Amino acid sequence: MPPSLQIGPYTVTALTDGEGPFFSPRSQAFPEATDAQWAAADRFDPGALDAEGGWRLQFRAYAVRSERGVTLVDAGIGPADSPAASWAPVPGALPASMAAAGIEPAEVDTVVLTHLHTDHVGWAVVGGEQARPFFPNAAYLLQQAELDAIEEINPHLRSSVIAPLRATGQLRLLDGDTPLGGGERVVATPGHTLGHQSVLVASGRELVAVTGDLLVHAIQVLHPELAYAHEMDAGQARGSREQVLRMGADTLYLATPHLTEPFIAR
């Protein structure tokens, strides 16, 4: 059974899709980080440092399940022919992880795509030339600002992901913060990409933030002010990170796609 967190009526489950190295040295990804900051991050998340000193990533999606339905946050790296195949460890294991959690693709009623980087949309649409949404009964939620920036992010995704979702009427474009039918809430967290979004799951004074690439490495949890080289707007991304990390809750759980541990309590 994949790791999960129970928060009120919600079960938040971490769904592994793969594991592998980052495509460049971490010192290039965080050029302003000091040796002391790296040492602290390595103590916080030792699993992210491989034997050669490189950055090792997890690739995850998250399912949020309640009596009102199943929401999937992100769609992983995808099958062998997915858009992420040029750099990510495809084929991904998301379908097997979902099966282990007792979730069928047809049960998913909402897919929140945090952003349009290829390691987050891999299972959204499958089938190559016979393209079809992998989650046949789901509305796929994307910020309008993200779609507006697609030419800068990855123009190939317009035909491979966006067009098939539009053809089946499953694409739903959002404009900022939006409540979901299951009781969760999408919040705009721009900066990593211009339309990046995260998902908040709250019950009482407990809060789970499913962060997408708002947080890609432990060094950002410890030092949210540090710029990440692959952010479209570093200042905006810093503000979004700080906003989420400051959210008022007795317990804030961070559910991140790339850190070693799927849930971190703050």
Secondary structure, 3 states (H helix, E strand, C coil): CCCEEEECCEEEEEEEEEEEECCCCHHHHCCCCCHHHHHHHHHHCHHHECCCCCEEEEEEEEEEEECCEEEEECCCCCCCCCHHHHCCCCCCCHHHHHHHCCCCHHHEEEEECCCCCHHHCCCCEECHHHCEECCCCCEEEEEHHHHHCHHHHCCCHHHHHHHHHHHCCCEEEECCCEECCCCCEEEECCCCCCCCEEEEEEECCEEEEECHHHCCCHHHHHCCCCCCCCCCCHHHHHHHHHHHHCCCCCEEEEECCCCCCCEEEC
